[in-house]
Amino acid sequence: MFDETIPEKIKMDAIISTSSLPMIFPPVNIGQMTLIDGGTFTNINMGAAINRCREEVEDKDIIVDAVMNFDSPPEFPVWS
């Protein structure tokens, strides 16, 4: 996201897509991708991951990196 070679328009579209909630804000199209807020269709309980880390280590600083992979892109109805 902070790659200086990415045009500002694409950066702004990517940021706006993170708040794209169906029925409130339309999806954002960047190239071949249609983007919406990821929590709209897939929620991850980050609290549980953090608590599990705290059980294993004594370090108070915990970094959680969530990468989600799908067999195929999720299907969404056409925005109208």
PyMOL CGO cylinders between C-alpha atoms (Angstrom):
from pymol import cmd
from pymol.cgo import CYLINDER

trace = [
    CYLINDER, 0.00, 0.00, 0.00, 2.89, 2.37, 0.68, 0.3, 1, 1, 1, 1, 1, 1,
    CYLINDER, 2.89, 2.37, 0.68, 4.75, 1.44, -2.49, 0.3, 1, 1, 1, 1, 1, 1,
    CYLINDER, 4.75, 1.44, -2.49, 5.72, 4.77, -4.06, 0.3, 1, 1, 1, 1, 1, 1,
    CYLINDER, 5.72, 4.77, -4.06, 5.42, 3.30, -7.56, 0.3, 1, 1, 1, 1, 1, 1,
    CYLINDER, 5.42, 3.30, -7.56, 1.65, 2.73, -7.15, 0.3, 1, 1, 1, 1, 1, 1,
    CYLINDER, 1.65, 2.73, -7.15, -0.37, 5.67, -8.51, 0.3, 1, 1, 1, 1, 1, 1,
    CYLINDER, -0.37, 5.67, -8.51, -2.24, 7.74, -5.89, 0.3, 1, 1, 1, 1, 1, 1,
    CYLINDER, -2.24, 7.74, -5.89, -5.62, 6.95, -7.56, 0.3, 1, 1, 1, 1, 1, 1,
    CYLINDER, -5.62, 6.95, -7.56, -5.11, 3.21, -7.04, 0.3, 1, 1, 1, 1, 1, 1,
    CYLINDER, -5.11, 3.21, -7.04, -3.97, 3.75, -3.43, 0.3, 1, 1, 1, 1, 1, 1,
    CYLINDER, -3.97, 3.75, -3.43, -7.08, 5.83, -2.70, 0.3, 1, 1, 1, 1, 1, 1,
    CYLINDER, -7.08, 5.83, -2.70, -9.37, 3.28, -4.37, 0.3, 1, 1, 1, 1, 1, 1,
    CYLINDER, -9.37, 3.28, -4.37, -7.80, 0.50, -2.27, 0.3, 1, 1, 1, 1, 1, 1,
    CYLINDER, -7.80, 0.50, -2.27, -8.33, 2.49, 0.93, 0.3, 1, 1, 1, 1, 1, 1,
    CYLINDER, -8.33, 2.49, 0.93, -11.94, 3.29, -0.02, 0.3, 1, 1, 1, 1, 1, 1,
    CYLINDER, -11.94, 3.29, -0.02, -12.61, -0.38, -0.79, 0.3, 1, 1, 1, 1, 1, 1,
    CYLINDER, -12.61, -0.38, -0.79, -11.89, -1.28, 2.85, 0.3, 1, 1, 1, 1, 1, 1,
    CYLINDER, -11.89, -1.28, 2.85, -15.09, 0.53, 3.83, 0.3, 1, 1, 1, 1, 1, 1,
    CYLINDER, -15.09, 0.53, 3.83, -17.15, -0.77, 0.94, 0.3, 1, 1, 1, 1, 1, 1,
    CYLINDER, -17.15, -0.77, 0.94, -20.12, -2.43, 2.65, 0.3, 1, 1, 1, 1, 1, 1,
    CYLINDER, -20.12, -2.43, 2.65, -22.87, -3.97, 0.52, 0.3, 1, 1, 1, 1, 1, 1,
    CYLINDER, -22.87, -3.97, 0.52, -26.12, -1.98, 0.55, 0.3, 1, 1, 1, 1, 1, 1,
    CYLINDER, -26.12, -1.98, 0.55, -24.29, 1.07, 1.99, 0.3, 1, 1, 1, 1, 1, 1,
    CYLINDER, -24.29, 1.07, 1.99, -21.26, 1.76, -0.22, 0.3, 1, 1, 1, 1, 1, 1,
    CYLINDER, -21.26, 1.76, -0.22, -20.70, 0.14, -3.63, 0.3, 1, 1, 1, 1, 1, 1,
    CYLINDER, -20.70, 0.14, -3.63, -17.79, -2.21, -4.37, 0.3, 1, 1, 1, 1, 1, 1,
    CYLINDER, -17.79, -2.21, -4.37, -14.60, -0.67, -5.76, 0.3, 1, 1, 1, 1, 1, 1,
    CYLINDER, -14.60, -0.67, -5.76, -13.16, -1.97, -9.03, 0.3, 1, 1, 1, 1, 1, 1,
    CYLINDER, -13.16, -1.97, -9.03, -9.39, -1.90, -9.46, 0.3, 1, 1, 1, 1, 1, 1,
    CYLINDER, -9.39, -1.90, -9.46, -8.26, -3.57, -12.67, 0.3, 1, 1, 1, 1, 1, 1,
    CYLINDER, -8.26, -3.57, -12.67, -9.84, -7.04, -12.77, 0.3, 1, 1, 1, 1, 1, 1,
    CYLINDER, -9.84, -7.04, -12.77, -10.65, -6.99, -9.03, 0.3, 1, 1, 1, 1, 1, 1,
    CYLINDER, -10.65, -6.99, -9.03, -13.93, -6.05, -7.37, 0.3, 1, 1, 1, 1, 1, 1,
    CYLINDER, -13.93, -6.05, -7.37, -13.15, -5.15, -3.77, 0.3, 1, 1, 1, 1, 1, 1,
    CYLINDER, -13.15, -5.15, -3.77, -15.30, -4.85, -0.64, 0.3, 1, 1, 1, 1, 1, 1,
    CYLINDER, -15.30, -4.85, -0.64, -14.54, -4.85, 3.08, 0.3, 1, 1, 1, 1, 1, 1,
    CYLINDER, -14.54, -4.85, 3.08, -13.19, -8.32, 3.92, 0.3, 1, 1, 1, 1, 1, 1,
    CYLINDER, -13.19, -8.32, 3.92, -15.15, -8.56, 7.15, 0.3, 1, 1, 1, 1, 1, 1,
    CYLINDER, -15.15, -8.56, 7.15, -18.36, -8.45, 5.13, 0.3, 1, 1, 1, 1, 1, 1,
    CYLINDER, -18.36, -8.45, 5.13, -18.18, -12.11, 4.20, 0.3, 1, 1, 1, 1, 1, 1,
    CYLINDER, -18.18, -12.11, 4.20, -15.32, -13.55, 6.25, 0.3, 1, 1, 1, 1, 1, 1,
    CYLINDER, -15.32, -13.55, 6.25, -14.78, -12.68, 9.88, 0.3, 1, 1, 1, 1, 1, 1,
    CYLINDER, -14.78, -12.68, 9.88, -11.77, -13.79, 11.89, 0.3, 1, 1, 1, 1, 1, 1,
    CYLINDER, -11.77, -13.79, 11.89, -11.81, -13.80, 15.66, 0.3, 1, 1, 1, 1, 1, 1,
    CYLINDER, -11.81, -13.80, 15.66, -8.54, -11.93, 16.20, 0.3, 1, 1, 1, 1, 1, 1,
    CYLINDER, -8.54, -11.93, 16.20, -9.10, -11.83, 19.96, 0.3, 1, 1, 1, 1, 1, 1,
    CYLINDER, -9.10, -11.83, 19.96, -8.94, -15.62, 20.13, 0.3, 1, 1, 1, 1, 1, 1,
    CYLINDER, -8.94, -15.62, 20.13, -5.68, -15.65, 18.16, 0.3, 1, 1, 1, 1, 1, 1,
    CYLINDER, -5.68, -15.65, 18.16, -4.14, -13.03, 20.43, 0.3, 1, 1, 1, 1, 1, 1,
    CYLINDER, -4.14, -13.03, 20.43, -5.27, -14.84, 23.59, 0.3, 1, 1, 1, 1, 1, 1,
    CYLINDER, -5.27, -14.84, 23.59, -3.81, -18.10, 22.27, 0.3, 1, 1, 1, 1, 1, 1,
    CYLINDER, -3.81, -18.10, 22.27, -0.47, -16.35, 21.67, 0.3, 1, 1, 1, 1, 1, 1,
    CYLINDER, -0.47, -16.35, 21.67, -0.52, -14.98, 25.21, 0.3, 1, 1, 1, 1, 1, 1,
    CYLINDER, -0.52, -14.98, 25.21, -0.93, -18.53, 26.51, 0.3, 1, 1, 1, 1, 1, 1,
    CYLINDER, -0.93, -18.53, 26.51, 2.20, -19.61, 24.62, 0.3, 1, 1, 1, 1, 1, 1,
    CYLINDER, 2.20, -19.61, 24.62, 4.58, -16.65, 25.12, 0.3, 1, 1, 1, 1, 1, 1,
    CYLINDER, 4.58, -16.65, 25.12, 5.28, -14.06, 27.79, 0.3, 1, 1, 1, 1, 1, 1,
    CYLINDER, 5.28, -14.06, 27.79, 5.91, -11.22, 25.32, 0.3, 1, 1, 1, 1, 1, 1,
    CYLINDER, 5.91, -11.22, 25.32, 3.25, -8.51, 25.66, 0.3, 1, 1, 1, 1, 1, 1,
    CYLINDER, 3.25, -8.51, 25.66, 3.73, -7.33, 22.05, 0.3, 1, 1, 1, 1, 1, 1,
    CYLINDER, 3.73, -7.33, 22.05, 1.89, -9.69, 19.72, 0.3, 1, 1, 1, 1, 1, 1,
    CYLINDER, 1.89, -9.69, 19.72, 1.62, -9.21, 15.98, 0.3, 1, 1, 1, 1, 1, 1,
    CYLINDER, 1.62, -9.21, 15.98, -1.14, -11.05, 14.11, 0.3, 1, 1, 1, 1, 1, 1,
    CYLINDER, -1.14, -11.05, 14.11, -0.89, -11.37, 10.33, 0.3, 1, 1, 1, 1, 1, 1,
    CYLINDER, -0.89, -11.37, 10.33, -3.99, -12.84, 8.72, 0.3, 1, 1, 1, 1, 1, 1,
    CYLINDER, -3.99, -12.84, 8.72, -3.80, -14.08, 5.14, 0.3, 1, 1, 1, 1, 1, 1,
    CYLINDER, -3.80, -14.08, 5.14, -6.97, -15.54, 3.69, 0.3, 1, 1, 1, 1, 1, 1,
    CYLINDER, -6.97, -15.54, 3.69, -6.93, -17.83, 0.66, 0.3, 1, 1, 1, 1, 1, 1,
    CYLINDER, -6.93, -17.83, 0.66, -9.92, -19.20, -1.19, 0.3, 1, 1, 1, 1, 1, 1,
    CYLINDER, -9.92, -19.20, -1.19, -10.22, -22.01, -3.73, 0.3, 1, 1, 1, 1, 1, 1,
    CYLINDER, -10.22, -22.01, -3.73, -12.11, -19.60, -5.96, 0.3, 1, 1, 1, 1, 1, 1,
    CYLINDER, -12.11, -19.60, -5.96, -13.23, -15.99, -5.70, 0.3, 1, 1, 1, 1, 1, 1,
    CYLINDER, -13.23, -15.99, -5.70, -16.44, -15.49, -3.72, 0.3, 1, 1, 1, 1, 1, 1,
    CYLINDER, -16.44, -15.49, -3.72, -19.51, -14.79, -5.83, 0.3, 1, 1, 1, 1, 1, 1,
    CYLINDER, -19.51, -14.79, -5.83, -21.38, -11.53, -5.22, 0.3, 1, 1, 1, 1, 1, 1,
    CYLINDER, -21.38, -11.53, -5.22, -24.59, -10.26, -6.75, 0.3, 1, 1, 1, 1, 1, 1,
    CYLINDER, -24.59, -10.26, -6.75, -24.24, -7.43, -9.24, 0.3, 1, 1, 1, 1, 1, 1,
    CYLINDER, -24.24, -7.43, -9.24, -24.43, -4.03, -7.55, 0.3, 1, 1, 1, 1, 1, 1,
    CYLINDER, -24.43, -4.03, -7.55, -27.28, -1.97, -8.95, 0.3, 1, 1, 1, 1, 1, 1,
]
cmd.load_cgo(trace, "trace")
